[in-house]
């Protein structure tokens, strides 16, 4: 089993290679900014909807006093059924979007590998041209 010191093969200021995986500071920062935005926006939706239950209870007495269906009030139906479904949909959507961000990071890594290979080829070609011209 490889230790972390064995896995990182080509560290530099701009790139770190972990086996076939290449990270750049810019790519990682870009993904973290998107992930942070995603987390805060979904957190805000969660807290907003969660805080609506006690707010509705205070503002609208019919929310907890009027029976809507089979003796259940709107408050009870929301908390026992609709809120539960809302949480599952929110979690599934968040997971799908977070997975999409991870896939974008993987794609950026492949693009970075290709860009590094192109830079190496150009540098080798330039060095060969300079060697021939001398």
LUMMAR-508918 format. One record per residue: residue in three letters; x, y, z of N, C-alpha, C in turn. Coordinates in pm, whole numbers, plus 32768, in hexadecimal, padded with zeros to 4 digits. Example, Ala and Ser with C-alpha at 12.3 -4.5 7.8 and 13.67 -1.06 7.14 Angstrom:
<atoms>
atom residu = Ala, n_X = 8527, n_Y = 7DC7, n_Z = 830C, ca_X = 84CE, ca_Y = 7E3E, ca_Z = 830C, c_X = 8528, c_Y = 7EB6, c_Z = 830C
atom residu = Ser, n_X = 8505, n_Y = 7F1F, n_Z = 82C4, ca_X = 8557, ca_Y = 7F96, ca_Z = 82CA, c_X = 850A, c_Y = 8003, c_Z = 8313
</atoms>
This chain:
<atoms>
atom residu = Unk, n_X = 8055, n_Y = 7F8A, n_Z = 8000, ca_X = 8000, ca_Y = 8000, ca_Z = 8000, c_X = 8058, c_Y = 807B, c_Z = 8000
atom residu = Unk, n_X = 8037, n_Y = 80D9, n_Z = 7FAA, ca_X = 8087, ca_Y = 8152, ca_Z = 7F9D, c_X = 8062, c_Y = 81B7, c_Z = 8008
atom residu = Unk, n_X = 80C7, n_Y = 81F6, n_Z = 803E, ca_X = 80AF, ca_Y = 8262, ca_Z = 809E, c_X = 8098, c_Y = 82E3, c_Z = 8051
atom residu = Unk, n_X = 8060, n_Y = 8348, n_Z = 8091, ca_X = 8049, ca_Y = 83C7, ca_Z = 804A, c_X = 80C9, c_Y = 8402, c_Z = 8010
atom residu = Unk, n_X = 8139, n_Y = 83EE, n_Z = 8052, ca_X = 81B7, ca_Y = 8422, ca_Z = 801D, c_X = 81DC, c_Y = 83DC, c_Z = 7F9C
atom residu = Unk, n_X = 81B9, n_Y = 835C, n_Z = 7F8D, ca_X = 81D7, ca_Y = 8312, ca_Z = 7F13, c_X = 8179, c_Y = 8338, c_Z = 7EA2
atom residu = Unk, n_X = 8100, n_Y = 835F, n_Z = 7EC3, ca_X = 809A, ca_Y = 837A, ca_Z = 7E5D, c_X = 80B5, c_Y = 83FB, c_Z = 7E14
atom residu = Unk, n_X = 80DB, n_Y = 8464, n_Z = 7E5A, ca_X = 80F5, ca_Y = 84E5, ca_Z = 7E1B, c_X = 817A, c_Y = 84DB, c_Z = 7DD4
atom residu = Unk, n_X = 8176, n_Y = 84DC, n_Z = 7D4E, ca_X = 81EF, ca_Y = 84C4, ca_Z = 7D01, c_X = 822D, c_Y = 8541, c_Z = 7CC7
atom residu = Unk, n_X = 81DE, n_Y = 85A5, n_Z = 7CA9, ca_X = 8215, ca_Y = 861A, ca_Z = 7C68, c_X = 81DB, c_Y = 869A, c_Z = 7CA3
atom residu = Unk, n_X = 81FA, n_Y = 86B9, n_Z = 7D20, ca_X = 81C3, ca_Y = 8735, ca_Z = 7D58, c_X = 820C, c_Y = 87AE, c_Z = 7D20
atom residu = Unk, n_X = 81C5, n_Y = 8818, n_Z = 7D11, ca_X = 8200, ca_Y = 8898, ca_Z = 7CEC, c_X = 81AA, c_Y = 8905, c_Z = 7D29
atom residu = Unk, n_X = 81CD, n_Y = 8980, n_Z = 7D0D, ca_X = 817C, ca_Y = 89ED, ca_Z = 7D42, c_X = 80F1, c_Y = 89EF, c_Z = 7D05
atom residu = Unk, n_X = 80E5, n_Y = 89BF, n_Z = 7C88, ca_X = 8067, ca_Y = 89C9, ca_Z = 7C41, c_X = 801E, c_Y = 8945, c_Z = 7C33
atom residu = Unk, n_X = 8063, n_Y = 88D4, n_Z = 7C39, ca_X = 8024, ca_Y = 8853, ca_Z = 7C1E, c_X = 804E, c_Y = 87ED, c_Z = 7C88
atom residu = Unk, n_X = 7FF4, n_Y = 8792, n_Z = 7CA4, ca_X = 8013, ca_Y = 871F, ca_Z = 7CF8, c_X = 7FD5, c_Y = 86A6, c_Z = 7CB6
atom residu = Unk, n_X = 8025, n_Y = 8641, n_Z = 7C9B, ca_X = 7FF4, ca_Y = 85CA, ca_Z = 7C58, c_X = 7FE8, c_Y = 855B, c_Z = 7CC0
atom residu = Unk, n_X = 7F72, n_Y = 851E, n_Z = 7CC6, ca_X = 7F58, ca_Y = 84AE, ca_Z = 7D20, c_X = 7F35, c_Y = 8436, c_Z = 7CC7
atom residu = Unk, n_X = 7F98, n_Y = 83E9, n_Z = 7C9F, ca_X = 7F7F, ca_Y = 837E, ca_Z = 7C3F, c_X = 7F5B, c_Y = 83BC, c_Z = 7BB9
atom residu = Unk, n_X = 7EE6, n_Y = 839E, n_Z = 7B87, ca_X = 7EB7, ca_Y = 83D8, ca_Z = 7B09, c_X = 7E6D, c_Y = 845D, c_Z = 7B1E
atom residu = Unk, n_X = 7E58, n_Y = 8481, n_Z = 7B99, ca_X = 7E09, ca_Y = 84F7, ca_Z = 7BBC, c_X = 7E64, c_Y = 856F, c_Z = 7BCD
atom residu = Unk, n_X = 7E44, n_Y = 85DD, n_Z = 7B87, ca_X = 7E92, ca_Y = 8658, ca_Z = 7B90, c_X = 7E38, c_Y = 86C6, c_Z = 7BC7
atom residu = Unk, n_X = 7E66, n_Y = 870A, n_Z = 7C2D, ca_X = 7E1D, ca_Y = 877C, ca_Z = 7C66, c_X = 7E6D, c_Y = 87FA, c_Z = 7C4F
atom residu = Unk, n_X = 7E28, n_Y = 8865, n_Z = 7C2F, ca_X = 7E66, ca_Y = 88E8, ca_Z = 7C2E, c_X = 7E1E, c_Y = 893D, c_Z = 7C95
atom residu = Unk, n_X = 7E64, n_Y = 899F, n_Z = 7CC7, ca_X = 7E29, ca_Y = 89F6, ca_Z = 7D2C, c_X = 7DAF, c_Y = 8A3D, c_Z = 7CF4
atom residu = Unk, n_X = 7DB8, n_Y = 8A69, n_Z = 7C78, ca_X = 7D4A, ca_Y = 8AB2, ca_Z = 7C3A, c_X = 7CCF, c_Y = 8A5A, c_Z = 7C2B
atom residu = Unk, n_X = 7CE2, n_Y = 89DD, n_Z = 7BFD, ca_X = 7C71, ca_Y = 8982, ca_Z = 7BEA, c_X = 7C2F, c_Y = 8960, c_Z = 7C6F
atom residu = Unk, n_X = 7C7F, n_Y = 8941, n_Z = 7CD1, ca_X = 7C49, ca_Y = 891E, ca_Z = 7D54, c_X = 7BFF, c_Y = 8995, c_Z = 7D91
atom residu = Unk, n_X = 7C38, n_Y = 8A0C, n_Z = 7D85, ca_X = 7BF6, ca_Y = 8A83, ca_Z = 7DBB, c_X = 7B72, c_Y = 8A9D, c_Z = 7D73
atom residu = Unk, n_X = 7B72, n_Y = 8A8D, n_Z = 7CEF, ca_X = 7AF8, ca_Y = 8AA3, ca_Z = 7CA1, c_X = 7A89, c_Y = 8A44, c_Z = 7CCE
atom residu = Unk, n_X = 7AAD, n_Y = 89C5, n_Z = 7CE3, ca_X = 7A48, ca_Y = 8963, ca_Z = 7D0D, c_X = 7A1B, c_Y = 897F, c_Z = 7D9C
atom residu = Unk, n_X = 7A76, n_Y = 89A4, n_Z = 7DF5, ca_X = 7A50, ca_Y = 89C2, ca_Z = 7E7F, c_X = 79F3, c_Y = 8A3B, c_Z = 7E86
atom residu = Unk, n_X = 7A0A, n_Y = 8A9F, n_Z = 7E33, ca_X = 79B1, ca_Y = 8B14, ca_Z = 7E31, c_X = 7925, c_Y = 8AE9, c_Z = 7E05
atom residu = Unk, n_X = 791E, n_Y = 8A96, n_Z = 7D9D, ca_X = 789B, ca_Y = 8A66, ca_Z = 7D6E, c_X = 7858, c_Y = 8A0E, c_Z = 7DD8
atom residu = Unk, n_X = 78A7, n_Y = 89B8, n_Z = 7E1A, ca_X = 786F, ca_Y = 8961, ca_Z = 7E80, c_X = 783D, c_Y = 89B2, c_Z = 7EF8
atom residu = Unk, n_X = 7887, n_Y = 8A17, n_Z = 7F1C, ca_X = 785D, ca_Y = 8A6D, ca_Z = 7F8C, c_X = 77DB, c_Y = 8AB6, c_Z = 7F69
atom residu = Unk, n_X = 77D2, n_Y = 8AE9, n_Z = 7EEE, ca_X = 7758, ca_Y = 8B2D, ca_Z = 7EC1, c_X = 76E2, c_Y = 8ACC, c_Z = 7EC3
atom residu = Unk, n_X = 76F7, n_Y = 8A52, n_Z = 7E93, ca_X = 768E, ca_Y = 89ED, ca_Z = 7E93, c_X = 7662, c_Y = 89CC, c_Z = 7F21
atom residu = Unk, n_X = 76C2, n_Y = 89B8, n_Z = 7F7B, ca_X = 76A2, ca_Y = 8995, ca_Z = 8005, c_X = 7656, c_Y = 8A04, c_Z = 804C
atom residu = Unk, n_X = 7684, n_Y = 8A80, n_Z = 803C, ca_X = 7640, ca_Y = 8AF0, ca_Z = 807E, c_X = 75B5, c_Y = 8B07, c_Z = 8044
atom residu = Unk, n_X = 75A4, n_Y = 8AF8, n_Z = 7FC2, ca_X = 7520, ca_Y = 8B0F, ca_Z = 7F89, c_X = 74BD, c_Y = 8AA3, c_Z = 7FB5
atom residu = Unk, n_X = 74E7, n_Y = 8A25, n_Z = 7FB8, ca_X = 748D, ca_Y = 89BC, ca_Z = 7FE6, c_X = 7474, c_Y = 89C7, c_Z = 807C
atom residu = Unk, n_X = 74D9, n_Y = 89F2, n_Z = 80C7, ca_X = 74C6, ca_Y = 8A09, ca_Z = 8156, c_X = 7463, c_Y = 8A79, c_Z = 8170
atom residu = Unk, n_X = 746A, n_Y = 8AE2, n_Z = 8120, ca_X = 740C, ca_Y = 8B51, ca_Z = 8130, c_X = 737D, c_Y = 8B25, c_Z = 8111
atom residu = Unk, n_X = 736C, n_Y = 8AD4, n_Z = 80AA, ca_X = 72E6, ca_Y = 8AA0, ca_Z = 8089, c_X = 72B3, c_Y = 8A4A, c_Z = 80FC
atom residu = Unk, n_X = 7309, n_Y = 89F2, n_Z = 812F, ca_X = 72E2, ca_Y = 899A, ca_Z = 819D, c_X = 72B6, c_Y = 89EB, c_Z = 8217
atom residu = Unk, n_X = 7308, n_Y = 8A4B, n_Z = 8242, ca_X = 72E6, ca_Y = 8A99, ca_Z = 82B8, c_X = 726C, c_Y = 8AF2, c_Z = 82A0
atom residu = Unk, n_X = 7260, n_Y = 8B28, n_Z = 8228, ca_X = 71EC, ca_Y = 8B7B, ca_Z = 8209, c_X = 716A, c_Y = 8B2D, c_Z = 8214
atom residu = Unk, n_X = 7166, n_Y = 8AB7, n_Z = 81D7, ca_X = 70EC, ca_Y = 8A65, ca_Z = 81DC, c_X = 70D4, c_Y = 8A34, c_Z = 826A
atom residu = Unk, n_X = 713D, n_Y = 8A0E, n_Z = 82B1, ca_X = 712E, ca_Y = 89DE, ca_Z = 833A, c_X = 70F9, c_Y = 8A4D, c_Z = 8396
atom residu = Unk, n_X = 7126, n_Y = 8AC6, n_Z = 8383, ca_X = 70F8, ca_Y = 8B35, ca_Z = 83D7, c_X = 706B, c_Y = 8B64, c_Z = 83B3
atom residu = Unk, n_X = 7039, n_Y = 8B3C, n_Z = 833D, ca_X = 6FB1, ca_Y = 8B62, ca_Z = 8318, c_X = 6F48, c_Y = 8B1C, c_Z = 836F
atom residu = Unk, n_X = 6F65, n_Y = 8AA3, n_Z = 83A0, ca_X = 6F03, ca_Y = 8A5A, ca_Z = 83F1, c_X = 6EDF, c_Y = 8AA9, c_Z = 8470
atom residu = Unk, n_X = 6F3F, n_Y = 8ACF, n_Z = 84C4, ca_X = 6F17, ca_Y = 8B1E, ca_Z = 853A, c_X = 6EE5, c_Y = 8BA9, c_Z = 8515
atom residu = Unk, n_X = 6F17, n_Y = 8BE2, n_Z = 84A8, ca_X = 6EE7, ca_Y = 8C67, ca_Z = 847F, c_X = 6E54, c_Y = 8C60, c_Z = 8457
atom residu = Unk, n_X = 6E30, n_Y = 8BFA, n_Z = 8408, ca_X = 6DA3, ca_Y = 8BEB, ca_Z = 83E2, c_X = 6D4B, c_Y = 8BD3, c_Z = 845D
atom residu = Unk, n_X = 6D80, n_Y = 8B8A, n_Z = 84BE, ca_X = 6D34, ca_Y = 8B6E, ca_Z = 8537, c_X = 6D16, c_Y = 8BEF, c_Z = 8584
atom residu = Unk, n_X = 6D75, n_Y = 8C4A, n_Z = 8587, ca_X = 6D61, ca_Y = 8CC8, ca_Z = 85CD, c_X = 6D09, c_Y = 8D27, c_Z = 857B
atom residu = Unk, n_X = 6D20, n_Y = 8D31, n_Z = 84F9, ca_X = 6CDA, ca_Y = 8D94, ca_Z = 84A6, c_X = 6C4D, c_Y = 8D6B, c_Z = 8481
atom residu = Unk, n_X = 6C36, n_Y = 8CEC, n_Z = 8465, ca_X = 6BB4, ca_Y = 8CBF, ca_Z = 8432, c_X = 6B7A, c_Y = 8C53, c_Z = 848D
atom residu = Unk, n_X = 6B19, n_Y = 8C74, n_Z = 84E1, ca_X = 6ADE, ca_Y = 8C10, ca_Z = 853B, c_X = 6A9B, c_Y = 8B9C, c_Z = 84F1
atom residu = Unk, n_X = 6A68, n_Y = 8BB4, n_Z = 8478, ca_X = 6A29, ca_Y = 8B47, ca_Z = 842D, c_X = 6A8E, c_Y = 8AD8, c_Z = 840D
atom residu = Unk, n_X = 6B10, n_Y = 8AF9, n_Z = 840A, ca_X = 6B79, ca_Y = 8A99, ca_Z = 83EA, c_X = 6B77, c_Y = 8A23, c_Z = 844A
atom residu = Unk, n_X = 6B55, n_Y = 8A3B, n_Z = 84C7, ca_X = 6B55, ca_Y = 89D0, ca_Z = 852B, c_X = 6ACB, c_Y = 89B1, c_Z = 8563
atom residu = Unk, n_X = 6A67, n_Y = 8A02, n_Z = 8542, ca_X = 69E4, ca_Y = 89EE, ca_Z = 8582, c_X = 6978, c_Y = 89B6, c_Z = 8524
atom residu = Unk, n_X = 6983, n_Y = 89CC, n_Z = 84A4, ca_X = 691A, ca_Y = 89A1, ca_Z = 8447, c_X = 693D, c_Y = 8917, c_Z = 840F
atom residu = Unk, n_X = 68DB, n_Y = 88BB, n_Z = 841B, ca_X = 68EF, ca_Y = 8835, ca_Z = 83E4, c_X = 68DF, c_Y = 8839, c_Z = 834D
atom residu = Unk, n_X = 693E, n_Y = 87FC, n_Z = 8307, ca_X = 693B, ca_Y = 87FE, ca_Z = 8275, c_X = 690C, c_Y = 8778, c_Z = 823D
atom residu = Unk, n_X = 6945, n_Y = 870C, n_Z = 826F, ca_X = 6926, ca_Y = 8688, ca_Z = 8236, c_X = 692C, c_Y = 8620, c_Z = 82A6
atom residu = Unk, n_X = 68BE, n_Y = 85DD, n_Z = 82BE, ca_X = 68BB, ca_Y = 8572, ca_Z = 8321, c_X = 68E3, c_Y = 859B, c_Z = 83AD
atom residu = Unk, n_X = 68C8, n_Y = 8614, n_Z = 83D4, ca_X = 68EC, ca_Y = 8642, ca_Z = 8459, c_X = 6978, c_Y = 867B, c_Z = 8462
atom residu = Unk, n_X = 69C3, n_Y = 8679, n_Z = 83F4, ca_X = 6A4C, ca_Y = 86AD, ca_Z = 83F5, c_X = 6A4C, c_Y = 8741, c_Z = 83D1
atom residu = Unk, n_X = 6AA0, n_Y = 878D, n_Z = 8415, ca_X = 6AB0, ca_Y = 881B, ca_Z = 83F7, c_X = 6B1B, c_Y = 882B, c_Z = 838B
atom residu = Unk, n_X = 6B22, n_Y = 88A3, n_Z = 8353, ca_X = 6B89, ca_Y = 88BF, ca_Z = 82EE, c_X = 6C14, c_Y = 88B0, c_Z = 832A
atom residu = Unk, n_X = 6C24, n_Y = 88DC, n_Z = 83A6, ca_X = 6CA4, ca_Y = 88D1, ca_Z = 83E9, c_X = 6CCF, c_Y = 883F, c_Z = 83F4
atom residu = Unk, n_X = 6C74, n_Y = 87E8, n_Z = 8422, ca_X = 6C95, ca_Y = 875C, ca_Z = 8433, c_X = 6CB3, c_Y = 871A, c_Z = 83AC
atom residu = Unk, n_X = 6C62, n_Y = 8734, n_Z = 8347, ca_X = 6C7A, ca_Y = 86F8, ca_Z = 82C4, c_X = 6D01, c_Y = 8726, c_Z = 828B
atom residu = Unk, n_X = 6D20, n_Y = 87A6, n_Z = 829C, ca_X = 6D9F, ca_Y = 87D8, ca_Z = 8268, c_X = 6E15, c_Y = 8795, c_Z = 82AE
atom residu = Unk, n_X = 6E12, n_Y = 8793, n_Z = 8332, ca_X = 6E84, ca_Y = 875E, ca_Z = 837E, c_X = 6E91, c_Y = 86C7, c_Z = 836D
atom residu = Unk, n_X = 6E21, n_Y = 867F, n_Z = 8368, ca_X = 6E2A, ca_Y = 85ED, ca_Z = 8363, c_X = 6E3D, c_Y = 85B5, c_Z = 82D6
atom residu = Unk, n_X = 6E10, n_Y = 85FB, n_Z = 826F, ca_X = 6E17, ca_Y = 85C3, ca_Z = 81E9, c_X = 6E66, c_Y = 861C, c_Z = 8188
atom residu = Unk, n_X = 6E3A, n_Y = 8695, n_Z = 8176, ca_X = 6E76, ca_Y = 86EB, ca_Z = 8110, c_X = 6F07, c_Y = 870E, c_Z = 8133
atom residu = Unk, n_X = 6F22, n_Y = 872A, n_Z = 81B1, ca_X = 6FAA, ca_Y = 874D, ca_Z = 81DB, c_X = 7008, c_Y = 86D7, c_Z = 81C8
atom residu = Unk, n_X = 6FD8, n_Y = 8660, n_Z = 81E6, ca_X = 7028, ca_Y = 85E7, ca_Z = 81D5, c_X = 704D, c_Y = 85D4, c_Z = 8141
atom residu = Unk, n_X = 6FED, n_Y = 85E4, n_Z = 80E9, ca_X = 7008, ca_Y = 85D7, ca_Z = 8059, c_X = 7065, c_Y = 8648, c_Z = 802B
atom residu = Unk, n_X = 704F, n_Y = 86BF, n_Z = 805D, ca_X = 70A6, ca_Y = 8730, ca_Z = 803C, c_X = 7137, c_Y = 8712, c_Z = 8061
atom residu = Unk, n_X = 714E, n_Y = 86DB, n_Z = 80D8, ca_X = 71D7, ca_Y = 86BD, ca_Z = 8103, c_X = 7219, c_Y = 8655, c_Z = 80A9
atom residu = Unk, n_X = 71D0, n_Y = 85EF, n_Z = 8082, ca_X = 7207, ca_Y = 8589, ca_Z = 8028, c_X = 7228, c_Y = 85C3, c_Z = 7F9F
atom residu = Unk, n_X = 71CF, n_Y = 8615, n_Z = 7F69, ca_X = 71E8, ca_Y = 8654, ca_Z = 7EE7, c_X = 725F, c_Y = 86B3, c_Z = 7EF1
atom residu = Unk, n_X = 7266, n_Y = 86FF, n_Z = 7F5C, ca_X = 72D7, ca_Y = 875B, ca_Z = 7F70, c_X = 735A, c_Y = 870D, c_Z = 7F79
atom residu = Unk, n_X = 735C, n_Y = 86A1, n_Z = 7FC5, ca_X = 73D5, ca_Y = 8650, ca_Z = 7FD3, c_X = 73FE, c_Y = 8610, c_Z = 7F4E
atom residu = Unk, n_X = 739D, n_Y = 85DC, n_Z = 7F04, ca_X = 73BD, ca_Y = 859D, ca_Z = 7E84, c_X = 73F2, c_Y = 8604, c_Z = 7E20
atom residu = Unk, n_X = 73B3, n_Y = 8679, n_Z = 7E1C, ca_X = 73DF, ca_Y = 86E2, ca_Z = 7DC1, c_X = 746B, c_Y = 8712, c_Z = 7DE5
atom residu = Unk, n_X = 7483, n_Y = 8724, n_Z = 7E67, ca_X = 7508, ca_Y = 874F, ca_Z = 7E92, c_X = 7571, c_Y = 86E7, c_Z = 7E6C
atom residu = Unk, n_X = 7554, n_Y = 8668, n_Z = 7E84, ca_X = 75B2, ca_Y = 85FE, ca_Z = 7E60, c_X = 75CE, c_Y = 85FA, c_Z = 7DCB
atom residu = Unk, n_X = 7567, n_Y = 860B, n_Z = 7D7A, ca_X = 757A, ca_Y = 8609, ca_Z = 7CE9, c_X = 75D0, c_Y = 867F, c_Z = 7CBC
atom residu = Unk, n_X = 75B7, n_Y = 86F4, n_Z = 7CF2, ca_X = 7607, ca_Y = 8769, ca_Z = 7CCC, c_X = 7697, c_Y = 875F, c_Z = 7CFE
atom residu = Unk, n_X = 76AA, n_Y = 8729, n_Z = 7D76, ca_X = 7732, ca_Y = 8717, ca_Z = 7DAB, c_X = 777E, c_Y = 86B1, c_Z = 7D56
atom residu = Unk, n_X = 773B, n_Y = 8646, n_Z = 7D2C, ca_X = 777B, ca_Y = 85E4, ca_Z = 7CD4, c_X = 77A1, c_Y = 8623, c_Z = 7C4F
atom residu = Unk, n_X = 774C, n_Y = 867C, n_Z = 7C1D, ca_X = 7769, ca_Y = 86C1, ca_Z = 7BA0, c_X = 77E6, c_Y = 8719, c_Z = 7BB0
atom residu = Unk, n_X = 77F4, n_Y = 875A, n_Z = 7C23, ca_X = 786C, ca_Y = 87AA, ca_Z = 7C3C, c_X = 78E9, c_Y = 8752, c_Z = 7C42
atom residu = Unk, n_X = 78DE, n_Y = 86DD, n_Z = 7C80, ca_X = 794F, ca_Y = 8680, ca_Z = 7C85, c_X = 7975, c_Y = 8651, c_Z = 7BF9
atom residu = Unk, n_X = 7911, n_Y = 8638, n_Z = 7BA5, ca_X = 792D, ca_Y = 860F, ca_Z = 7B1C, c_X = 7972, c_Y = 867F, c_Z = 7ACF
atom residu = Unk, n_X = 794B, n_Y = 86FC, n_Z = 7AEA, ca_X = 798D, ca_Y = 876D, ca_Z = 7AA9, c_X = 7A1F, c_Y = 8776, c_Z = 7AD5
atom residu = Unk, n_X = 7A3A, n_Y = 875B, n_Z = 7B54, ca_X = 7AC4, ca_Y = 875C, ca_Z = 7B84, c_X = 7B14, c_Y = 86EF, c_Z = 7B3E
atom residu = Unk, n_X = 7AD9, n_Y = 867A, n_Z = 7B2E, ca_X = 7B1E, ca_Y = 860D, ca_Z = 7AE8, c_X = 7B3B, c_Y = 8635, c_Z = 7A58
atom residu = Unk, n_X = 7AD9, n_Y = 8674, n_Z = 7A16, ca_X = 7AEE, ca_Y = 86A1, ca_Z = 798C, c_X = 7B5C, c_Y = 870B, c_Z = 7986
atom residu = Unk, n_X = 7B5D, n_Y = 8766, n_Z = 79E7, ca_X = 7BC5, ca_Y = 87CC, ca_Z = 79EB, c_X = 7C4D, c_Y = 878B, c_Z = 79FD
atom residu = Unk, n_X = 7C53, n_Y = 871E, n_Z = 7A4B, ca_X = 7CD1, ca_Y = 86D8, ca_Z = 7A5F, c_X = 7D04, c_Y = 869D, c_Z = 79DD
atom residu = Unk, n_X = 7CA9, n_Y = 8660, n_Z = 7990, ca_X = 7CD1, ca_Y = 8625, ca_Z = 7910, c_X = 7D00, c_Y = 8693, c_Z = 78B1
atom residu = Unk, n_X = 7CBC, n_Y = 8703, n_Z = 78B0, ca_X = 7CE5, ca_Y = 8773, ca_Z = 785C, c_X = 7D6E, c_Y = 87A6, c_Z = 7888
atom residu = Unk, n_X = 7D84, n_Y = 87AA, n_Z = 790C, ca_X = 7E05, ca_Y = 87D8, ca_Z = 7941, c_X = 7E75, c_Y = 877A, c_Z = 7917
atom residu = Unk, n_X = 7E5C, n_Y = 86F8, n_Z = 791B, ca_X = 7EC1, ca_Y = 8696, ca_Z = 78F0, c_X = 7EE2, c_Y = 86AC, c_Z = 785D
atom residu = Unk, n_X = 7E7C, n_Y = 86BE, n_Z = 780B, ca_X = 7E94, ca_Y = 86D6, ca_Z = 777D, c_X = 7EE2, c_Y = 8757, c_Z = 7767
atom residu = Unk, n_X = 7EC0, n_Y = 87BF, n_Z = 77B1, ca_X = 7F08, ca_Y = 883D, ca_Z = 77A4, c_X = 7F9A, c_Y = 882F, c_Z = 77CD
atom residu = Unk, n_X = 7FB4, n_Y = 87E3, n_Z = 7839, ca_X = 803E, ca_Y = 87CB, ca_Z = 7864, c_X = 808D, c_Y = 877F, c_Z = 77FA
atom residu = Unk, n_X = 804F, n_Y = 871A, n_Z = 77BE, ca_X = 8092, ca_Y = 86CD, ca_Z = 7756, c_X = 80B0, c_Y = 8725, c_Z = 76DD
atom residu = Unk, n_X = 8052, n_Y = 877D, n_Z = 76B9, ca_X = 8068, ca_Y = 87D8, ca_Z = 7648, c_X = 80DA, c_Y = 8837, c_Z = 7667
atom residu = Unk, n_X = 80DF, n_Y = 886B, n_Z = 76E3, ca_X = 814D, ca_Y = 88C4, ca_Z = 770B, c_X = 81D3, c_Y = 887C, c_Z = 7702
atom residu = Unk, n_X = 81D7, n_Y = 87FF, n_Z = 772F, ca_X = 8254, ca_Y = 87B2, ca_Z = 7729, c_X = 827F, c_Y = 879A, c_Z = 7699
atom residu = Unk, n_X = 8221, n_Y = 877D, n_Z = 7641, ca_X = 8241, ca_Y = 8766, ca_Z = 75B4, c_X = 8274, c_Y = 87E6, c_Z = 7574
atom residu = Unk, n_X = 8233, n_Y = 8855, n_Z = 7592, ca_X = 825F, ca_Y = 88D6, ca_Z = 755B, c_X = 82EB, c_Y = 88FA, c_Z = 758D
atom residu = Unk, n_X = 8303, n_Y = 88E3, n_Z = 760E, ca_X = 8387, ca_Y = 8902, ca_Z = 7645, c_X = 83F2, c_Y = 88A9, c_Z = 7605
atom residu = Unk, n_X = 83D3, n_Y = 882A, n_Z = 75EF, ca_X = 8433, ca_Y = 87D0, ca_Z = 75AE, c_X = 844C, c_Y = 87F9, c_Z = 751D
atom residu = Unk, n_X = 83E1, n_Y = 8821, n_Z = 74D7, ca_X = 83F0, ca_Y = 884D, ca_Z = 744C, c_X = 8442, c_Y = 88CD, c_Z = 7445
atom residu = Unk, n_X = 842A, n_Y = 8928, n_Z = 74A1, ca_X = 8476, ca_Y = 89A5, ca_Z = 74A2, c_X = 8508, c_Y = 898A, c_Z = 74C0
atom residu = Unk, n_X = 8522, n_Y = 8932, n_Z = 751F, ca_X = 85AC, ca_Y = 890E, ca_Z = 7540, c_X = 85F0, c_Y = 88CC, c_Z = 74C9
atom residu = Unk, n_X = 85A7, n_Y = 8878, n_Z = 7480, ca_X = 85E0, ca_Y = 8836, ca_Z = 740A, c_X = 85FF, c_Y = 889D, c_Z = 739D
atom residu = Unk, n_X = 85A6, n_Y = 8900, n_Z = 7389, ca_X = 85BC, ca_Y = 8967, ca_Z = 7328, c_X = 8636, c_Y = 89BB, c_Z = 734B
atom residu = Unk, n_X = 8646, n_Y = 89DA, n_Z = 73CA, ca_X = 86BA, ca_Y = 8A29, ca_Z = 73F6, c_X = 873A, c_Y = 89DA, c_Z = 73E5
atom residu = Unk, n_X = 8735, n_Y = 8956, n_Z = 73FB, ca_X = 87A9, ca_Y = 8900, ca_Z = 73E9, c_X = 87D1, c_Y = 88F5, c_Z = 7359
atom residu = Unk, n_X = 8771, n_Y = 88F4, n_Z = 72FE, ca_X = 878C, ca_Y = 88E9, ca_Z = 726E, c_X = 87C2, c_Y = 896D, c_Z = 7238
atom residu = Unk, n_X = 8791, n_Y = 89DD, n_Z = 7269, ca_X = 87BA, ca_Y = 8A61, ca_Z = 7237, c_X = 8847, c_Y = 8A85, c_Z = 7263
atom residu = Unk, n_X = 887D, n_Y = 8A46, n_Z = 72C9, ca_X = 8904, ca_Y = 8A67, ca_Z = 72F9, c_X = 8967, c_Y = 8A23, c_Z = 72A8
</atoms>
